[in-house]
């Protein structure tokens, strides 16, 4: 499994629940289309994390990088339902940082 991590803050922290609903709608749509396996949204508790990581942490699980590429291609088109759902998420997030991790050891590891 591959894990695409996104850390961010919000432009307006009073809209935190609205942001979470928007992430659920957007990533839920990508999940229904089969581009991602699952996702989660978490929030820093008691300010306990490196401040540069941001207040929110979104983890997206994909079976392989081909699926992640498919999702990126769909979102990059900036059209239709995906753009309608993506806009409120992207518009609310600031200070975004990303990372890509994998299960380890994975099946590709031969030694």
C-alpha positions, 0 to 999 in steps of 0.5 A: 500500500502507498500512503500520500500524506498531506499536512495543511493549515486552514485560511479560516480556522472557524471553517474547520468542520466545513473543510472536513466535510469538503475533504470527505466529499472530494476524497469520497468521490475519488474513492467511489471512482476507484482511484483511492482505497481509503483516506482519513482526516486528522487534526493536531491535538493540543498543538502537539506536533512540529508546527511546520507540519500544520494543523490538519493531516490527510492520509490517502491510501492507494494500492499502487502509484498507477492509481495515484497517477490516475487520480492526479490526472483526473484532478489536473483536468480541473473540470466537472464534478471533481473540480467542483469538489476539489475547489473548496478543499484547495481553497481552504488549505494553506501551508500545504506539505506532502509526502509519499510513503509505502508499506515496508518491507514491500513486495518489491524488496528482493533482498 
